[in-house]
Amino acid sequence: MHDDPGPSEILAAATAFVRGELLSALPPDLAFKTRVLANALDLVARQIAGGAPQAQDEEANALAERIEQGAIALDDPALVAQLWAPPLAKIAVDQPTYASYRAEMDADPRRVSQG
């Protein structure tokens, strides 16, 4: 069984077609809607690349149990980093060019791998 191209490659090809060929051939009102479509395709591609939410939910539940049991202090730097990871990961998918997000990532690139 041949598995190529995968979902990411298919989305990339569709987005490239929409932006590279389709947009220039459309009247302005449809071109705008087509740019929205291309942005939606980019969003889906970033969601696919981001991984499974189920694993993140399991980690969050385990963390909540550790906090409840007193196994981790509320001011623990690892806890703070772990609590920041989900919203940063969401912004990385939804709005990766958001100025405040970019500034935070530029200030501390290690946070990118946590999100």
Residue frames relative to the residue before (quaternion, step in Angstrom):
aa qw qx qy qz dx dy dz
M 1.0000 0.0000 0.0000 0.0000 0.00 0.00 0.00
H 0.2813 -0.7688 0.5596 0.1292 3.54 -0.89 0.97
D 0.1904 -0.8402 0.5035 0.0655 3.60 -0.51 1.20
D 0.6079 0.5520 -0.3654 0.4384 3.60 1.22 -0.03
P 0.5790 -0.2077 -0.7884 0.0017 1.60 -1.96 1.44
G 0.4830 -0.6605 0.5006 0.2826 3.52 -1.24 0.57
P 0.7510 -0.4033 0.2714 0.4468 3.58 -1.29 0.10
S 0.6522 0.5204 -0.3254 0.4450 3.60 0.93 -0.82
E 0.6698 0.4949 -0.2953 0.4682 3.56 0.97 -0.86
I 0.6295 0.5294 -0.3278 0.4648 3.58 1.03 -0.77
L 0.6640 0.4938 -0.2997 0.4748 3.58 0.93 -0.89
A 0.6419 0.5217 -0.3264 0.4574 3.59 0.97 -0.83
A 0.6638 0.4947 -0.3070 0.4695 3.60 0.95 -0.83
A 0.6516 0.5092 -0.3164 0.4648 3.59 0.96 -0.84
T 0.6634 0.5003 -0.3026 0.4670 3.57 0.94 -0.88
A 0.6402 0.5206 -0.3224 0.4639 3.59 0.98 -0.82
F 0.6436 0.5110 -0.3191 0.4721 3.59 0.99 -0.79
V 0.6565 0.5152 -0.3126 0.4536 3.57 0.88 -0.96
R 0.7376 0.4159 -0.2382 0.4756 3.59 0.79 -1.00
G 0.7389 0.4692 -0.2380 0.4211 3.56 0.90 -0.92
E 0.8203 0.2192 -0.0944 0.5198 3.58 0.94 -0.80
L 0.7074 0.5016 -0.2777 0.4132 3.55 0.80 -0.98
L 0.6514 0.5592 -0.3293 0.3932 3.60 0.80 -1.00
S 0.7068 0.4802 -0.2767 0.4397 3.57 0.82 -0.97
A 0.6820 0.4913 -0.2853 0.4605 3.61 1.19 -0.42
L 0.6548 0.5436 -0.2993 0.4315 3.60 1.25 -0.16
P 0.5315 -0.5835 0.4923 0.3671 3.56 -1.23 0.45
P 0.7158 -0.5027 0.2691 0.4031 3.61 -1.13 0.59
D 0.6735 0.4963 -0.3310 0.4365 3.64 0.82 -0.84
L 0.6917 0.4409 -0.2777 0.5001 3.59 0.99 -0.76
A 0.5880 0.5677 -0.3707 0.4410 3.59 1.11 -0.59
F 0.6255 0.5322 -0.3352 0.4618 3.59 1.00 -0.79
K 0.6808 0.4801 -0.2876 0.4725 3.58 0.85 -0.97
T 0.6442 0.5169 -0.3164 0.4666 3.56 1.08 -0.67
R 0.6067 0.5197 -0.3532 0.4869 3.62 1.10 -0.60
V 0.6105 0.5273 -0.3427 0.4814 3.59 1.07 -0.72
L 0.6324 0.5241 -0.3208 0.4716 3.59 0.99 -0.83
A 0.6599 0.5028 -0.3135 0.4620 3.61 0.86 -0.89
N 0.6453 0.5059 -0.3193 0.4750 3.59 0.99 -0.79
A 0.6329 0.5206 -0.3266 0.4709 3.60 1.04 -0.75
L 0.6354 0.5144 -0.3266 0.4744 3.59 1.00 -0.77
D 0.6249 0.5265 -0.3313 0.4717 3.60 1.03 -0.77
L 0.6426 0.5317 -0.3142 0.4534 3.57 0.97 -0.89
V 0.6604 0.4954 -0.3067 0.4738 3.59 0.90 -0.90
A 0.6358 0.5258 -0.3309 0.4580 3.60 0.97 -0.81
R 0.6650 0.4858 -0.3081 0.4763 3.60 0.96 -0.81
Q 0.6221 0.5293 -0.3454 0.4622 3.61 1.06 -0.67
I 0.6399 0.5141 -0.3231 0.4710 3.58 0.96 -0.82
A 0.6827 0.4886 -0.2853 0.4623 3.57 0.93 -0.89
G 0.6293 0.5943 -0.3180 0.3868 3.58 1.17 -0.59
G 0.5313 -0.6505 0.4074 0.3586 3.60 1.12 -0.33
A 0.6829 -0.5218 0.3634 0.3597 3.51 -1.40 0.07
P 0.4387 -0.7032 0.4959 0.2593 3.59 -0.82 0.96
Q 0.5609 0.6200 -0.3953 0.3805 3.62 1.10 -0.58
A 0.6520 0.5065 -0.3209 0.4641 3.60 0.93 -0.84
Q 0.6383 0.5175 -0.3242 0.4688 3.58 1.03 -0.76
D 0.6325 0.5268 -0.3294 0.4625 3.60 1.01 -0.75
E 0.6486 0.5141 -0.3160 0.4638 3.58 0.96 -0.84
E 0.6409 0.5121 -0.3189 0.4746 3.59 1.00 -0.81
A 0.6494 0.5203 -0.3150 0.4564 3.59 0.95 -0.86
N 0.6531 0.5067 -0.3153 0.4662 3.60 0.98 -0.80
A 0.6475 0.5083 -0.3185 0.4700 3.57 0.99 -0.82
L 0.6366 0.5219 -0.3188 0.4698 3.57 1.03 -0.81
A 0.6444 0.5216 -0.3228 0.4567 3.59 0.91 -0.87
E 0.6432 0.5137 -0.3218 0.4677 3.59 1.00 -0.77
R 0.6523 0.5122 -0.3164 0.4605 3.60 0.95 -0.84
I 0.6403 0.5063 -0.3254 0.4772 3.59 1.01 -0.77
E 0.6590 0.5234 -0.3019 0.4480 3.57 0.91 -0.96
Q 0.7057 0.4531 -0.2542 0.4817 3.59 1.00 -0.81
G 0.4729 -0.6843 0.4331 0.3471 3.59 1.26 -0.17
A 0.4089 0.7340 -0.4505 0.3019 3.57 1.23 0.33
I 0.7655 0.1889 -0.1257 0.6021 3.57 1.25 -0.24
A 0.4108 -0.7184 0.5117 0.2309 3.56 -0.91 0.96
L 0.5686 -0.6306 0.4144 0.3275 3.56 -1.06 0.74
D 0.7189 0.4069 -0.2605 0.4998 3.60 1.16 -0.45
D 0.3465 0.7420 -0.4951 0.2902 3.59 1.26 0.31
P 0.4818 -0.6915 0.4504 0.2946 3.64 -0.73 1.01
A 0.6200 0.5357 -0.3507 0.4535 3.60 1.07 -0.65
L 0.6341 0.5181 -0.3240 0.4739 3.58 1.06 -0.74
V 0.6428 0.5205 -0.3242 0.4592 3.57 0.91 -0.91
A 0.6593 0.5020 -0.3049 0.4694 3.58 0.93 -0.89
Q 0.6663 0.5034 -0.3041 0.4585 3.57 0.97 -0.85
L 0.6557 0.5023 -0.3153 0.4672 3.59 1.04 -0.69
W 0.6607 0.4927 -0.3082 0.4752 3.59 1.10 -0.61
A 0.5515 0.6681 -0.3832 0.3203 3.60 1.10 -0.63
P 0.6973 0.4788 -0.3223 0.4249 3.69 0.70 -0.86
P 0.6904 0.4439 -0.3297 0.4664 3.66 0.79 -0.77
L 0.6297 0.5172 -0.3478 0.4637 3.61 1.04 -0.65
A 0.6347 0.5182 -0.3301 0.4687 3.58 1.03 -0.73
K 0.6413 0.5197 -0.3218 0.4638 3.58 1.02 -0.78
I 0.6574 0.4897 -0.3103 0.4814 3.58 0.95 -0.84
A 0.6103 0.5619 -0.3513 0.4340 3.59 1.04 -0.74
V 0.6885 0.4437 -0.2687 0.5068 3.57 1.14 -0.64
D 0.7572 0.4326 -0.2190 0.4377 3.56 0.72 -1.12
Q 0.8214 0.0162 0.0584 0.5671 3.59 0.87 -0.96
P 0.0169 -0.8640 0.5029 0.0201 3.63 0.62 1.04
T 0.7003 0.4357 -0.2822 0.4900 3.61 1.18 -0.28
Y 0.3291 0.7534 -0.4978 0.2763 3.60 1.30 0.19
A 0.5282 -0.7011 0.3793 0.2924 3.57 -0.63 1.17
S 0.6852 0.4745 -0.3022 0.4626 3.61 0.82 -0.89
Y 0.6237 0.5249 -0.3330 0.4739 3.57 1.05 -0.73
R 0.6605 0.5056 -0.3096 0.4607 3.59 0.86 -0.95
A 0.6469 0.5200 -0.3243 0.4539 3.58 0.95 -0.86
E 0.6513 0.5093 -0.3116 0.4683 3.59 0.97 -0.84
M 0.6734 0.4877 -0.2969 0.4697 3.58 0.93 -0.87
D 0.6443 0.5086 -0.3207 0.4725 3.59 1.05 -0.73
A 0.6591 0.5141 -0.3020 0.4583 3.58 1.06 -0.75
D 0.8031 0.0498 0.0070 0.5937 3.59 1.03 -0.77
P 0.1886 -0.8376 0.5026 0.1013 3.61 0.25 1.25
R 0.5445 0.6217 -0.4090 0.3871 3.62 1.16 -0.42
R 0.5967 0.5887 -0.3677 0.4028 3.58 1.11 -0.57
V 0.5473 0.6163 -0.4025 0.3982 3.59 1.13 -0.53
S 0.7055 0.4550 -0.2762 0.4679 3.59 0.86 -0.88
Q 0.6311 0.5241 -0.3425 0.4579 3.59 1.19 -0.37
G 0.7083 0.4835 -0.2579 0.4450 3.57 1.14 -0.57
